């Protein structure tokens, strides 16, 4: 998780993003960003997690905490990364209209998972968290892996794979912006290196 960052937002690969029509107001009551960060750190610690990274588009001070009195960023999502029992974990939320509400949703999610574990279902938690395992940094993947090609793919194969994946993942077609960006970067790397 060395490449995971607090700012700007680092969204876990493969974690779906909420569509604009799905974003809604939360009914959690008033909670500040600092309160959400504090409670989230407590929830992760109580859950047996350590090395917490809270990632969002809130600008940070030198001490690593968000600056006060800043406007809501355009992308209000929040992702958290931590280690639990030697495994890298990731959770993310962008379904609410504010960073604080997305932070609070993650607090409530961790509290609910802790309750399941306390009620005697640790194997259920272990199975559920297999799906929350942090995936490798997408920027560390090779261009041919992103384009689902062999390293020795020719120019035509690269272009065909790029066009197919770009159409599939373009945000205007309902695709995921993060995946689309990865496909674009992979194509740029492939064509820059090979002169396609």
N, C-alpha and C positions, 0 to 999 in steps of 0.2 A: 504494500500500500504506500510505498515511498512516493509515488507520483500523485496520489490523492491530495487534493488541496482544499483549503477552507474558502478561498476566493480566487477567481470567480467560481460559480457553481460547477461542481464536478458531478455529473449525473451518472449513476451506475449503468454500465453497459447492459443492454437487454431489459432494463427496467422500463416499462411503458410510460409514456408521458400522457397526462390528461389532455384531452382535446379542449379547445377553447369553450365549446358549449357545455362541457362537463364541470367547469370551474364554478364553485359556489361559495356563498358566505357560510362561515362556520357559526355554530351556536355554542361555543365553548365559554363565552364570557370574555372579559378583558384580561389579556395576558400580554406582558411586554416581551420583547425579544430576550432581554437579559434573564427574565424569570423562566422563559421557555428553555433557554440554554442551560440554566442552573438545574432545573428539574430533569431535563434530558440527561445531563451528566450523572445525576443521582440515579435515574432509572437504569442507565447502562451499567453503572457500578453495581447496583443491587442485582442486576441480571447476570453478573459475573463477567462483564465486559471491561476492557481496558483499552488505552490508546485511542480514545474517541477523537474523531475529526468530524466537525459539523461544517458542512459545505453549503454556501448560499451565495447569492449575488449582492449581499450587503457588504459594503466596503469596510475594511478592518483598520483599527488603530494599530500602532506598533506593538501593543501588548497582545494582539490577536483577537480582541473582542470587537464587535461591530461599533462603528462610529455612532454617536447619538444623533437624533433628529434628522436622519436621512429619509428621503422619500422611498416608497415601495419600489423595488426594481421591477422592470418589465416582466422578467421571469421570477416568480415568487416561490419557486420550488426550493425544497431543502432536502439534502441527502446526508445521511450519517454513515460513518464507517468506524468499525471497532473490531477488536479481536475478542473472541470468546472460545475458551477451551482450545486454544491454538489455531482456531479457524478465523479467517477474515470474513466479516459480516458487513452487509450493507442494507439499509432501509431508506426509502425515499418517499416524499409526498409533495404533490403540486396541485392537489384538488381544490385547495382553498385560495381565497383572494388576497391573503396577506402572508408574509413570511412567518409572523408570530403564530398564526393559526396552523400553518403547516408544521411548525415546530411542535405546537401543542398536540397535534394529531399523532406525531411520532412518539411523544411522551405517553399518550394514552395507549398507543399500540404496544409499546414496551411494557407498560403496566399490565395490560391484558395478557400478554405472553407470560409475564411473571406469575400472574394469577393461575394460568393454566398449569404452569410448572409446579406451583405450590399445591395445587389440587391433586397432584399425584400423576400427572401425565408428562413426565420428562421425555419419554420416547416420542410423544406427539410433537413436542417442541423441537427435538432434534431433527425429526423428519421435516417439519415445517421450515426450519432454518436451513436445510439443504438448499431450498429455493432462494434464501436470502444471502447465500454465500457471495462475497464480493468477487466479481469476475476480474480477469486480468485487465490491466490498463489497455484500452483500445488503441492508444497511440503507440503502444509497444508491439502491436501486431504488424506483420509484414504485409506489404501491399497485395501480394498474391493470395494471402490468407483472407483478407477482407473481400477481395474480388472472387474468392472461391476458385482460384486457378492454380496451376502448377507454376513453380518459379520460372520455368523455361517457356511460359506461354508466349505466343507470337503476338505481333501488333494487332492483328484482326481479332484474336481471341480476347485480348485486353479490352479493345473498344466494344465488342459485343457484350462482354460481361458488365462493363461499366454502364452502357445504355440500359441494359435489362435491370440492373440493380438501382440505378438512378431513378428510373420510372417507378419501380416498386416502392422505393423509400422516400420519394419526394414529398415534403410536407403538404404541398397543394393537392396531392392525390391521397391524403390521409395517412401518409407514411410518417416515420419517426425522424425528426430533424437531426438527432445525434447520429443515427445510423447513416442518414444521407450525407452528413458531413464527413463521416469516416470513409464512405465510398468515394466521395470527391477527392479527399486527401490521398487515398490509395491510388486513384487514377492519375492524379498529378505527380505522385512519386514515380509511378510506372512510366508515364510518358516523359517525364523529365529525365529519368535515368536512361531510357531507351530511345528517346528522340522520336516517339510515335507522332 
